[in-house]
Amino acid sequence: MTLDEIKQAIASLPPEELARLRAWLEQFEVLAPGQTTAEPETTASRWGRLAGRAVADVRKRLQEK
């Protein structure tokens, strides 16, 4: 799955699902094993950050409507 496909999938989520995704991402960042500020960023943390940005972008667009 490409980043563009992920963004499209996130953009099509209803508000309840966006909220669930956001909560999962927050838990993922907190509970991700081996994640400390001293360690280099992993692929999982990059995807989590990108997904979080995508969710924020979708929210912003939904609020503008």
mmCIF file as Biopython writes it, N, C-alpha, C and O atoms, coordinates in Angstrom:
data_model
#
loop_
_atom_site.group_PDB
_atom_site.id
_atom_site.type_symbol
_atom_site.label_atom_id
_atom_site.label_alt_id
_atom_site.label_comp_id
_atom_site.label_asym_id
_atom_site.label_entity_id
_atom_site.label_seq_id
_atom_site.pdbx_PDB_ins_code
_atom_site.Cartn_x
_atom_site.Cartn_y
_atom_site.Cartn_z
_atom_site.occupancy
_atom_site.B_iso_or_equiv
_atom_site.auth_seq_id
_atom_site.auth_asym_id
_atom_site.pdbx_PDB_model_num
ATOM 1   N N  . MET A ? 1  ? 0.845   -1.165 0.000  1.0 0.0 1  A 1 
ATOM 2   C CA . MET A ? 1  ? 0.000   0.000  0.000  1.0 0.0 1  A 1 
ATOM 3   C C  . MET A ? 1  ? 0.897   1.237  0.000  1.0 0.0 1  A 1 
ATOM 4   O O  . MET A ? 1  ? 1.851   1.317  0.773  1.0 0.0 1  A 1 
ATOM 5   N N  . THR A ? 2  ? 0.591   2.186  -0.859 1.0 0.0 2  A 1 
ATOM 6   C CA . THR A ? 2  ? 1.391   3.403  -0.942 1.0 0.0 2  A 1 
ATOM 7   C C  . THR A ? 2  ? 0.868   4.455  0.019  1.0 0.0 2  A 1 
ATOM 8   O O  . THR A ? 2  ? -0.236  4.334  0.550  1.0 0.0 2  A 1 
ATOM 9   N N  . LEU A ? 3  ? 1.657   5.471  0.234  1.0 0.0 3  A 1 
ATOM 10  C CA . LEU A ? 3  ? 1.241   6.556  1.110  1.0 0.0 3  A 1 
ATOM 11  C C  . LEU A ? 3  ? 0.002   7.246  0.555  1.0 0.0 3  A 1 
ATOM 12  O O  . LEU A ? 3  ? -0.897  7.603  1.317  1.0 0.0 3  A 1 
ATOM 13  N N  . ASP A ? 4  ? -0.059  7.438  -0.752 1.0 0.0 4  A 1 
ATOM 14  C CA . ASP A ? 4  ? -1.239  8.066  -1.344 1.0 0.0 4  A 1 
ATOM 15  C C  . ASP A ? 4  ? -2.494  7.228  -1.115 1.0 0.0 4  A 1 
ATOM 16  O O  . ASP A ? 4  ? -3.569  7.774  -0.868 1.0 0.0 4  A 1 
ATOM 17  N N  . GLU A ? 5  ? -2.362  5.915  -1.195 1.0 0.0 5  A 1 
ATOM 18  C CA . GLU A ? 5  ? -3.504  5.037  -0.934 1.0 0.0 5  A 1 
ATOM 19  C C  . GLU A ? 5  ? -3.941  5.135  0.526  1.0 0.0 5  A 1 
ATOM 20  O O  . GLU A ? 5  ? -5.134  5.123  0.826  1.0 0.0 5  A 1 
ATOM 21  N N  . ILE A ? 6  ? -2.978  5.230  1.419  1.0 0.0 6  A 1 
ATOM 22  C CA . ILE A ? 6  ? -3.286  5.379  2.842  1.0 0.0 6  A 1 
ATOM 23  C C  . ILE A ? 6  ? -4.011  6.702  3.069  1.0 0.0 6  A 1 
ATOM 24  O O  . ILE A ? 6  ? -5.012  6.751  3.784  1.0 0.0 6  A 1 
ATOM 25  N N  . LYS A ? 7  ? -3.510  7.763  2.467  1.0 0.0 7  A 1 
ATOM 26  C CA . LYS A ? 7  ? -4.153  9.073  2.616  1.0 0.0 7  A 1 
ATOM 27  C C  . LYS A ? 7  ? -5.589  9.040  2.106  1.0 0.0 7  A 1 
ATOM 28  O O  . LYS A ? 7  ? -6.489  9.583  2.747  1.0 0.0 7  A 1 
ATOM 29  N N  . GLN A ? 8  ? -5.806  8.407  0.958  1.0 0.0 8  A 1 
ATOM 30  C CA . GLN A ? 8  ? -7.159  8.312  0.404  1.0 0.0 8  A 1 
ATOM 31  C C  . GLN A ? 8  ? -8.070  7.508  1.326  1.0 0.0 8  A 1 
ATOM 32  O O  . GLN A ? 8  ? -9.225  7.872  1.543  1.0 0.0 8  A 1 
ATOM 33  N N  . ALA A ? 9  ? -7.542  6.420  1.863  1.0 0.0 9  A 1 
ATOM 34  C CA . ALA A ? 9  ? -8.338  5.596  2.774  1.0 0.0 9  A 1 
ATOM 35  C C  . ALA A ? 9  ? -8.704  6.391  4.027  1.0 0.0 9  A 1 
ATOM 36  O O  . ALA A ? 9  ? -9.841  6.327  4.496  1.0 0.0 9  A 1 
ATOM 37  N N  . ILE A ? 10 ? -7.751  7.133  4.561  1.0 0.0 10 A 1 
ATOM 38  C CA . ILE A ? 10 ? -8.007  7.936  5.757  1.0 0.0 10 A 1 
ATOM 39  C C  . ILE A ? 10 ? -9.018  9.038  5.444  1.0 0.0 10 A 1 
ATOM 40  O O  . ILE A ? 10 ? -9.908  9.318  6.248  1.0 0.0 10 A 1 
ATOM 41  N N  . ALA A ? 11 ? -8.879  9.656  4.283  1.0 0.0 11 A 1 
ATOM 42  C CA . ALA A ? 11 ? -9.791  10.735 3.902  1.0 0.0 11 A 1 
ATOM 43  C C  . ALA A ? 11 ? -11.228 10.251 3.773  1.0 0.0 11 A 1 
ATOM 44  O O  . ALA A ? 11 ? -12.162 11.035 3.939  1.0 0.0 11 A 1 
ATOM 45  N N  . SER A ? 12 ? -11.415 8.979  3.481  1.0 0.0 12 A 1 
ATOM 46  C CA . SER A ? 12 ? -12.772 8.459  3.296  1.0 0.0 12 A 1 
ATOM 47  C C  . SER A ? 12 ? -13.392 7.937  4.597  1.0 0.0 12 A 1 
ATOM 48  O O  . SER A ? 12 ? -14.552 7.526  4.601  1.0 0.0 12 A 1 
ATOM 49  N N  . LEU A ? 13 ? -12.640 7.947  5.690  1.0 0.0 13 A 1 
ATOM 50  C CA . LEU A ? 13 ? -13.162 7.439  6.956  1.0 0.0 13 A 1 
ATOM 51  C C  . LEU A ? 13 ? -14.213 8.372  7.544  1.0 0.0 13 A 1 
ATOM 52  O O  . LEU A ? 13 ? -14.081 9.592  7.450  1.0 0.0 13 A 1 
ATOM 53  N N  . PRO A ? 14 ? -15.249 7.811  8.145  1.0 0.0 14 A 1 
ATOM 54  C CA . PRO A ? 14 ? -16.217 8.637  8.871  1.0 0.0 14 A 1 
ATOM 55  C C  . PRO A ? 14 ? -15.572 9.178  10.153 1.0 0.0 14 A 1 
ATOM 56  O O  . PRO A ? 14 ? -14.571 8.628  10.613 1.0 0.0 14 A 1 
ATOM 57  N N  . PRO A ? 15 ? -16.118 10.224 10.723 1.0 0.0 15 A 1 
ATOM 58  C CA . PRO A ? 15 ? -15.513 10.848 11.916 1.0 0.0 15 A 1 
ATOM 59  C C  . PRO A ? 15 ? -15.243 9.874  13.060 1.0 0.0 15 A 1 
ATOM 60  O O  . PRO A ? 15 ? -14.225 9.997  13.742 1.0 0.0 15 A 1 
ATOM 61  N N  . GLU A ? 16 ? -16.136 8.910  13.283 1.0 0.0 16 A 1 
ATOM 62  C CA . GLU A ? 16 ? -15.924 7.963  14.384 1.0 0.0 16 A 1 
ATOM 63  C C  . GLU A ? 16 ? -14.673 7.124  14.139 1.0 0.0 16 A 1 
ATOM 64  O O  . GLU A ? 16 ? -13.907 6.858  15.065 1.0 0.0 16 A 1 
ATOM 65  N N  . GLU A ? 17 ? -14.472 6.713  12.898 1.0 0.0 17 A 1 
ATOM 66  C CA . GLU A ? 17 ? -13.301 5.916  12.569 1.0 0.0 17 A 1 
ATOM 67  C C  . GLU A ? 17 ? -12.023 6.748  12.636 1.0 0.0 17 A 1 
ATOM 68  O O  . GLU A ? 17 ? -10.974 6.244  13.034 1.0 0.0 17 A 1 
ATOM 69  N N  . LEU A ? 18 ? -12.107 8.013  12.250 1.0 0.0 18 A 1 
ATOM 70  C CA . LEU A ? 18 ? -10.944 8.902  12.377 1.0 0.0 18 A 1 
ATOM 71  C C  . LEU A ? 18 ? -10.528 9.024  13.837 1.0 0.0 18 A 1 
ATOM 72  O O  . LEU A ? 18 ? -9.340  9.025  14.162 1.0 0.0 18 A 1 
ATOM 73  N N  . ALA A ? 19 ? -11.522 9.127  14.709 1.0 0.0 19 A 1 
ATOM 74  C CA . ALA A ? 19 ? -11.229 9.220  16.139 1.0 0.0 19 A 1 
ATOM 75  C C  . ALA A ? 19 ? -10.553 7.942  16.628 1.0 0.0 19 A 1 
ATOM 76  O O  . ALA A ? 19 ? -9.602  8.001  17.407 1.0 0.0 19 A 1 
ATOM 77  N N  . ARG A ? 20 ? -11.040 6.792  16.172 1.0 0.0 20 A 1 
ATOM 78  C CA . ARG A ? 20 ? -10.427 5.516  16.563 1.0 0.0 20 A 1 
ATOM 79  C C  . ARG A ? 20 ? -8.996  5.425  16.039 1.0 0.0 20 A 1 
ATOM 80  O O  . ARG A ? 20 ? -8.105  4.956  16.748 1.0 0.0 20 A 1 
ATOM 81  N N  . LEU A ? 21 ? -8.772  5.870  14.806 1.0 0.0 21 A 1 
ATOM 82  C CA . LEU A ? 21 ? -7.427  5.846  14.232 1.0 0.0 21 A 1 
ATOM 83  C C  . LEU A ? 21 ? -6.490  6.749  15.025 1.0 0.0 21 A 1 
ATOM 84  O O  . LEU A ? 21 ? -5.360  6.369  15.334 1.0 0.0 21 A 1 
ATOM 85  N N  . ARG A ? 22 ? -6.961  7.926  15.346 1.0 0.0 22 A 1 
ATOM 86  C CA . ARG A ? 22 ? -6.138  8.873  16.108 1.0 0.0 22 A 1 
ATOM 87  C C  . ARG A ? 22 ? -5.756  8.294  17.464 1.0 0.0 22 A 1 
ATOM 88  O O  . ARG A ? 22 ? -4.607  8.407  17.892 1.0 0.0 22 A 1 
ATOM 89  N N  . ALA A ? 23 ? -6.725  7.671  18.141 1.0 0.0 23 A 1 
ATOM 90  C CA . ALA A ? 23 ? -6.440  7.066  19.446 1.0 0.0 23 A 1 
ATOM 91  C C  . ALA A ? 23 ? -5.425  5.931  19.301 1.0 0.0 23 A 1 
ATOM 92  O O  . ALA A ? 23 ? -4.523  5.783  20.125 1.0 0.0 23 A 1 
ATOM 93  N N  . TRP A ? 24 ? -5.583  5.136  18.248 1.0 0.0 24 A 1 
ATOM 94  C CA . TRP A ? 24 ? -4.635  4.041  18.021 1.0 0.0 24 A 1 
ATOM 95  C C  . TRP A ? 24 ? -3.230  4.585  17.771 1.0 0.0 24 A 1 
ATOM 96  O O  . TRP A ? 24 ? -2.253  4.057  18.303 1.0 0.0 24 A 1 
ATOM 97  N N  . LEU A ? 25 ? -3.130  5.637  16.965 1.0 0.0 25 A 1 
ATOM 98  C CA . LEU A ? 25 ? -1.818  6.214  16.668 1.0 0.0 25 A 1 
ATOM 99  C C  . LEU A ? 25 ? -1.158  6.755  17.932 1.0 0.0 25 A 1 
ATOM 100 O O  . LEU A ? 25 ? 0.050   6.607  18.123 1.0 0.0 25 A 1 
ATOM 101 N N  . GLU A ? 26 ? -1.956  7.382  18.792 1.0 0.0 26 A 1 
ATOM 102 C CA . GLU A ? 26 ? -1.398  7.885  20.049 1.0 0.0 26 A 1 
ATOM 103 C C  . GLU A ? 26 ? -0.871  6.731  20.897 1.0 0.0 26 A 1 
ATOM 104 O O  . GLU A ? 26 ? 0.219   6.824  21.462 1.0 0.0 26 A 1 
ATOM 105 N N  . GLN A ? 27 ? -1.640  5.643  20.989 1.0 0.0 27 A 1 
ATOM 106 C CA . GLN A ? 27 ? -1.194  4.477  21.746 1.0 0.0 27 A 1 
ATOM 107 C C  . GLN A ? 27 ? 0.029   3.852  21.090 1.0 0.0 27 A 1 
ATOM 108 O O  . GLN A ? 27 ? 0.964   3.440  21.778 1.0 0.0 27 A 1 
ATOM 109 N N  . PHE A ? 28 ? 0.026   3.782  19.792 1.0 0.0 28 A 1 
ATOM 110 C CA . PHE A ? 28 ? 1.142   3.202  19.062 1.0 0.0 28 A 1 
ATOM 111 C C  . PHE A ? 28 ? 2.430   3.947  19.368 1.0 0.0 28 A 1 
ATOM 112 O O  . PHE A ? 28 ? 3.464   3.323  19.610 1.0 0.0 28 A 1 
ATOM 113 N N  . GLU A ? 29 ? 2.383   5.263  19.361 1.0 0.0 29 A 1 
ATOM 114 C CA . GLU A ? 29 ? 3.573   6.057  19.631 1.0 0.0 29 A 1 
ATOM 115 C C  . GLU A ? 29 ? 4.064   5.864  21.058 1.0 0.0 29 A 1 
ATOM 116 O O  . GLU A ? 29 ? 5.271   5.834  21.299 1.0 0.0 29 A 1 
ATOM 117 N N  . VAL A ? 30 ? 3.141   5.733  22.009 1.0 0.0 30 A 1 
ATOM 118 C CA . VAL A ? 30 ? 3.515   5.562  23.408 1.0 0.0 30 A 1 
ATOM 119 C C  . VAL A ? 30 ? 4.034   4.153  23.672 1.0 0.0 30 A 1 
ATOM 120 O O  . VAL A ? 30 ? 5.011   3.970  24.399 1.0 0.0 30 A 1 
ATOM 121 N N  . LEU A ? 31 ? 3.376   3.163  23.081 1.0 0.0 31 A 1 
ATOM 122 C CA . LEU A ? 31 ? 3.678   1.779  23.407 1.0 0.0 31 A 1 
ATOM 123 C C  . LEU A ? 31 ? 4.644   1.091  22.448 1.0 0.0 31 A 1 
ATOM 124 O O  . LEU A ? 31 ? 5.023   -0.059 22.672 1.0 0.0 31 A 1 
ATOM 125 N N  . ALA A ? 32 ? 5.042   1.777  21.388 1.0 0.0 32 A 1 
ATOM 126 C CA . ALA A ? 32 ? 5.935   1.143  20.409 1.0 0.0 32 A 1 
ATOM 127 C C  . ALA A ? 32 ? 7.224   0.716  21.104 1.0 0.0 32 A 1 
ATOM 128 O O  . ALA A ? 32 ? 7.913   1.544  21.700 1.0 0.0 32 A 1 
ATOM 129 N N  . PRO A ? 33 ? 7.554   -0.580 21.029 1.0 0.0 33 A 1 
ATOM 130 C CA . PRO A ? 33 ? 8.757   -1.060 21.723 1.0 0.0 33 A 1 
ATOM 131 C C  . PRO A ? 33 ? 10.030  -0.440 21.161 1.0 0.0 33 A 1 
ATOM 132 O O  . PRO A ? 33 ? 10.193  -0.302 19.948 1.0 0.0 33 A 1 
ATOM 133 N N  . GLY A ? 34 ? 10.919  -0.074 22.060 1.0 0.0 34 A 1 
ATOM 134 C CA . GLY A ? 34 ? 12.221  0.438  21.646 1.0 0.0 34 A 1 
ATOM 135 C C  . GLY A ? 34 ? 12.207  1.876  21.175 1.0 0.0 34 A 1 
ATOM 136 O O  . GLY A ? 34 ? 13.208  2.355  20.641 1.0 0.0 34 A 1 
ATOM 137 N N  . GLN A ? 35 ? 11.128  2.562  21.353 1.0 0.0 35 A 1 
ATOM 138 C CA . GLN A ? 35 ? 11.058  3.947  20.884 1.0 0.0 35 A 1 
ATOM 139 C C  . GLN A ? 35 ? 11.510  4.901  21.991 1.0 0.0 35 A 1 
ATOM 140 O O  . GLN A ? 35 ? 10.817  5.067  22.995 1.0 0.0 35 A 1 
ATOM 141 N N  . THR A ? 36 ? 12.641  5.506  21.810 1.0 0.0 36 A 1 
ATOM 142 C CA . THR A ? 36 ? 13.111  6.559  22.707 1.0 0.0 36 A 1 
ATOM 143 C C  . THR A ? 36 ? 13.622  7.689  21.847 1.0 0.0 36 A 1 
ATOM 144 O O  . THR A ? 36 ? 13.854  7.506  20.652 1.0 0.0 36 A 1 
ATOM 145 N N  . THR A ? 37 ? 13.797  8.842  22.429 1.0 0.0 37 A 1 
ATOM 146 C CA . THR A ? 37 ? 14.277  9.984  21.661 1.0 0.0 37 A 1 
ATOM 147 C C  . THR A ? 37 ? 15.732  9.811  21.221 1.0 0.0 37 A 1 
ATOM 148 O O  . THR A ? 37 ? 16.177  10.459 20.274 1.0 0.0 37 A 1 
ATOM 149 N N  . ALA A ? 38 ? 16.469  8.937  21.907 1.0 0.0 38 A 1 
ATOM 150 C CA . ALA A ? 38 ? 17.869  8.746  21.561 1.0 0.0 38 A 1 
ATOM 151 C C  . ALA A ? 38 ? 18.050  7.811  20.357 1.0 0.0 38 A 1 
ATOM 152 O O  . ALA A ? 38 ? 19.101  7.826  19.716 1.0 0.0 38 A 1 
ATOM 153 N N  . GLU A ? 39 ? 17.043  7.010  20.052 1.0 0.0 39 A 1 
ATOM 154 C CA . GLU A ? 39 ? 17.158  6.062  18.957 1.0 0.0 39 A 1 
ATOM 155 C C  . GLU A ? 39 ? 16.744  6.711  17.641 1.0 0.0 39 A 1 
ATOM 156 O O  . GLU A ? 39 ? 15.935  7.639  17.631 1.0 0.0 39 A 1 
ATOM 157 N N  . PRO A ? 40 ? 17.294  6.230  16.538 1.0 0.0 40 A 1 
ATOM 158 C CA . PRO A ? 40 ? 16.881  6.767  15.242 1.0 0.0 40 A 1 
ATOM 159 C C  . PRO A ? 40 ? 15.429  6.421  14.950 1.0 0.0 40 A 1 
ATOM 160 O O  . PRO A ? 40 ? 14.891  5.434  15.452 1.0 0.0 40 A 1 
ATOM 161 N N  . GLU A ? 41 ? 14.821  7.241  14.142 1.0 0.0 41 A 1 
ATOM 162 C CA . GLU A ? 41 ? 13.421  7.026  13.787 1.0 0.0 41 A 1 
ATOM 163 C C  . GLU A ? 41 ? 13.289  5.741  12.974 1.0 0.0 41 A 1 
ATOM 164 O O  . GLU A ? 41 ? 14.088  5.482  12.075 1.0 0.0 41 A 1 
ATOM 165 N N  . THR A ? 42 ? 12.284  4.946  13.293 1.0 0.0 42 A 1 
ATOM 166 C CA . THR A ? 42 ? 12.050  3.708  12.562 1.0 0.0 42 A 1 
ATOM 167 C C  . THR A ? 42 ? 10.995  3.936  11.485 1.0 0.0 42 A 1 
ATOM 168 O O  . THR A ? 42 ? 10.322  4.967  11.458 1.0 0.0 42 A 1 
ATOM 169 N N  . THR A ? 43 ? 10.871  2.961  10.610 1.0 0.0 43 A 1 
ATOM 170 C CA . THR A ? 43 ? 9.844   3.036  9.573  1.0 0.0 43 A 1 
ATOM 171 C C  . THR A ? 43 ? 8.464   3.131  10.201 1.0 0.0 43 A 1 
ATOM 172 O O  . THR A ? 43 ? 7.619   3.893  9.729  1.0 0.0 43 A 1 
ATOM 173 N N  . ALA A ? 44 ? 8.225   2.366  11.258 1.0 0.0 44 A 1 
ATOM 174 C CA . ALA A ? 44 ? 6.917   2.392  11.918 1.0 0.0 44 A 1 
ATOM 175 C C  . ALA A ? 44 ? 6.616   3.773  12.491 1.0 0.0 44 A 1 
ATOM 176 O O  . ALA A ? 44 ? 5.491   4.257  12.366 1.0 0.0 44 A 1 
ATOM 177 N N  . SER A ? 45 ? 7.595   4.410  13.114 1.0 0.0 45 A 1 
ATOM 178 C CA . SER A ? 45 ? 7.337   5.727  13.692 1.0 0.0 45 A 1 
ATOM 179 C C  . SER A ? 45 ? 7.125   6.771  12.599 1.0 0.0 45 A 1 
ATOM 180 O O  . SER A ? 45 ? 6.340   7.702  12.779 1.0 0.0 45 A 1 
ATOM 181 N N  . ARG A ? 46 ? 7.819   6.624  11.464 1.0 0.0 46 A 1 
ATOM 182 C CA . ARG A ? 46 ? 7.593   7.542  10.340 1.0 0.0 46 A 1 
ATOM 183 C C  . ARG A ? 46 ? 6.185   7.386  9.805  1.0 0.0 46 A 1 
ATOM 184 O O  . ARG A ? 46 ? 5.498   8.376  9.553  1.0 0.0 46 A 1 
ATOM 185 N N  . TRP A ? 47 ? 5.746   6.127  9.629  1.0 0.0 47 A 1 
ATOM 186 C CA . TRP A ? 47 ? 4.384   5.887  9.132  1.0 0.0 47 A 1 
ATOM 187 C C  . TRP A ? 47 ? 3.355   6.420  10.126 1.0 0.0 47 A 1 
ATOM 188 O O  . TRP A ? 47 ? 2.348   7.005  9.727  1.0 0.0 47 A 1 
ATOM 189 N N  . GLY A ? 48 ? 3.603   6.221  11.404 1.0 0.0 48 A 1 
ATOM 190 C CA . GLY A ? 48 ? 2.686   6.731  12.422 1.0 0.0 48 A 1 
ATOM 191 C C  . GLY A ? 48 ? 2.586   8.245  12.373 1.0 0.0 48 A 1 
ATOM 192 O O  . GLY A ? 48 ? 1.499   8.814  12.472 1.0 0.0 48 A 1 
ATOM 193 N N  . ARG A ? 49 ? 3.733   8.889  12.221 1.0 0.0 49 A 1 
ATOM 194 C CA . ARG A ? 49 ? 3.744   10.349 12.141 1.0 0.0 49 A 1 
ATOM 195 C C  . ARG A ? 49 ? 3.026   10.821 10.883 1.0 0.0 49 A 1 
ATOM 196 O O  . ARG A ? 49 ? 2.238   11.765 10.933 1.0 0.0 49 A 1 
ATOM 197 N N  . LEU A ? 50 ? 3.295   10.171 9.765  1.0 0.0 50 A 1 
ATOM 198 C CA . LEU A ? 50 ? 2.639   10.544 8.509  1.0 0.0 50 A 1 
ATOM 199 C C  . LEU A ? 50 ? 1.132   10.318 8.577  1.0 0.0 50 A 1 
ATOM 200 O O  . LEU A ? 50 ? 0.350   11.134 8.090  1.0 0.0 50 A 1 
ATOM 201 N N  . ALA A ? 51 ? 0.739   9.217  9.179  1.0 0.0 51 A 1 
ATOM 202 C CA . ALA A ? 51 ? -0.694  8.944  9.317  1.0 0.0 51 A 1 
ATOM 203 C C  . ALA A ? 51 ? -1.349  9.989  10.217 1.0 0.0 51 A 1 
ATOM 204 O O  . ALA A ? 51 ? -2.464  10.435 9.950  1.0 0.0 51 A 1 
ATOM 205 N N  . GLY A ? 52 ? -0.653  10.375 11.278 1.0 0.0 52 A 1 
ATOM 206 C CA . GLY A ? 52 ? -1.175  11.424 12.157 1.0 0.0 52 A 1 
ATOM 207 C C  . GLY A ? 52 ? -1.358  12.737 11.420 1.0 0.0 52 A 1 
ATOM 208 O O  . GLY A ? 52 ? -2.358  13.429 11.612 1.0 0.0 52 A 1 
ATOM 209 N N  . ARG A ? 53 ? -0.403  13.078 10.583 1.0 0.0 53 A 1 
ATOM 210 C CA . ARG A ? 53 ? -0.526  14.300 9.787  1.0 0.0 53 A 1 
ATOM 211 C C  . ARG A ? 53 ? -1.690  14.200 8.811  1.0 0.0 53 A 1 
ATOM 212 O O  . ARG A ? 53 ? -2.419  15.168 8.597  1.0 0.0 53 A 1 
ATOM 213 N N  . ALA A ? 54 ? -1.857  13.014 8.219  1.0 0.0 54 A 1 
ATOM 214 C CA . ALA A ? 54 ? -2.962  12.817 7.278  1.0 0.0 54 A 1 
ATOM 215 C C  . ALA A ? 54 ? -4.301  12.970 7.984  1.0 0.0 54 A 1 
ATOM 216 O O  . ALA A ? 54 ? -5.225  13.578 7.444  1.0 0.0 54 A 1 
ATOM 217 N N  . VAL A ? 55 ? -4.408  12.422 9.186  1.0 0.0 55 A 1 
ATOM 218 C CA . VAL A ? 55 ? -5.643  12.552 9.960  1.0 0.0 55 A 1 
ATOM 219 C C  . VAL A ? 55 ? -5.908  14.025 10.269 1.0 0.0 55 A 1 
ATOM 220 O O  . VAL A ? 55 ? -7.039  14.493 10.139 1.0 0.0 55 A 1 
ATOM 221 N N  . ALA A ? 56 ? -4.886  14.743 10.670 1.0 0.0 56 A 1 
ATOM 222 C CA . ALA A ? 56 ? -5.044  16.169 10.968 1.0 0.0 56 A 1 
ATOM 223 C C  . ALA A ? 56 ? -5.472  16.936 9.728  1.0 0.0 56 A 1 
ATOM 224 O O  . ALA A ? 56 ? -6.306  17.838 9.816  1.0 0.0 56 A 1 
ATOM 225 N N  . ASP A ? 57 ? -4.912  16.591 8.577  1.0 0.0 57 A 1 
ATOM 226 C CA . ASP A ? 57 ? -5.278  17.249 7.332  1.0 0.0 57 A 1 
ATOM 227 C C  . ASP A ? 57 ? -6.735  16.975 6.978  1.0 0.0 57 A 1 
ATOM 228 O O  . ASP A ? 57 ? -7.458  17.881 6.563  1.0 0.0 57 A 1 
ATOM 229 N N  . VAL A ? 58 ? -7.162  15.737 7.139  1.0 0.0 58 A 1 
ATOM 230 C CA . VAL A ? 58 ? -8.555  15.381 6.845  1.0 0.0 58 A 1 
ATOM 231 C C  . VAL A ? 58 ? -9.495  16.126 7.783  1.0 0.0 58 A 1 
ATOM 232 O O  . VAL A ? 58 ? -10.521 16.649 7.348  1.0 0.0 58 A 1 
ATOM 233 N N  . ARG A ? 59 ? -9.152  16.176 9.060  1.0 0.0 59 A 1 
ATOM 234 C CA . ARG A ? 59 ? -9.981  16.912 10.025 1.0 0.0 59 A 1 
ATOM 235 C C  . ARG A ? 59 ? -10.117 18.375 9.618  1.0 0.0 59 A 1 
ATOM 236 O O  . ARG A ? 59 ? -11.207 18.945 9.654  1.0 0.0 59 A 1 
ATOM 237 N N  . LYS A ? 60 ? -9.006  18.963 9.235  1.0 0.0 60 A 1 
ATOM 238 C CA . LYS A ? 60 ? -9.018  20.365 8.846  1.0 0.0 60 A 1 
ATOM 239 C C  . LYS A ? 60 ? -9.952  20.575 7.660  1.0 0.0 60 A 1 
ATOM 240 O O  . LYS A ? 60 ? -10.745 21.516 7.641  1.0 0.0 60 A 1 
ATOM 241 N N  . ARG A ? 61 ? -9.849  19.678 6.657  1.0 0.0 61 A 1 
ATOM 242 C CA . ARG A ? 61 ? -10.713 19.790 5.484  1.0 0.0 61 A 1 
ATOM 243 C C  . ARG A ? 61 ? -12.167 19.579 5.842  1.0 0.0 61 A 1 
ATOM 244 O O  . ARG A ? 61 ? -13.037 20.249 5.285  1.0 0.0 61 A 1 
ATOM 245 N N  . LEU A ? 62 ? -12.458 18.669 6.755  1.0 0.0 62 A 1 
ATOM 246 C CA . LEU A ? 62 ? -13.837 18.422 7.166  1.0 0.0 62 A 1 
ATOM 247 C C  . LEU A ? 62 ? -14.410 19.618 7.912  1.0 0.0 62 A 1 
ATOM 248 O O  . LEU A ? 62 ? -15.592 19.927 7.766  1.0 0.0 62 A 1 
ATOM 249 N N  . GLN A ? 63 ? -13.596 20.289 8.704  1.0 0.0 63 A 1 
ATOM 250 C CA . GLN A ? 63 ? -14.048 21.460 9.445  1.0 0.0 63 A 1 
ATOM 251 C C  . GLN A ? 63 ? -14.311 22.638 8.536  1.0 0.0 63 A 1 
ATOM 252 O O  . GLN A ? 63 ? -15.147 23.488 8.843  1.0 0.0 63 A 1 
ATOM 253 N N  . GLU A ? 64 ? -13.600 22.696 7.408  1.0 0.0 64 A 1 
ATOM 254 C CA . GLU A ? 64 ? -13.769 23.800 6.472  1.0 0.0 64 A 1 
ATOM 255 C C  . GLU A ? 64 ? -15.065 23.692 5.679  1.0 0.0 64 A 1 
ATOM 256 O O  . GLU A ? 64 ? -15.538 24.675 5.108  1.0 0.0 64 A 1 
ATOM 257 N N  . LYS A ? 65 ? -15.640 22.475 5.647  1.0 0.0 65 A 1 
ATOM 258 C CA . LYS A ? 65 ? -16.872 22.265 4.872  1.0 0.0 65 A 1 
ATOM 259 C C  . LYS A ? 65 ? -18.070 22.835 5.524  1.0 0.0 65 A 1 
ATOM 260 O O  . LYS A ? 65 ? -19.173 22.733 4.986  1.0 0.0 65 A 1 
#
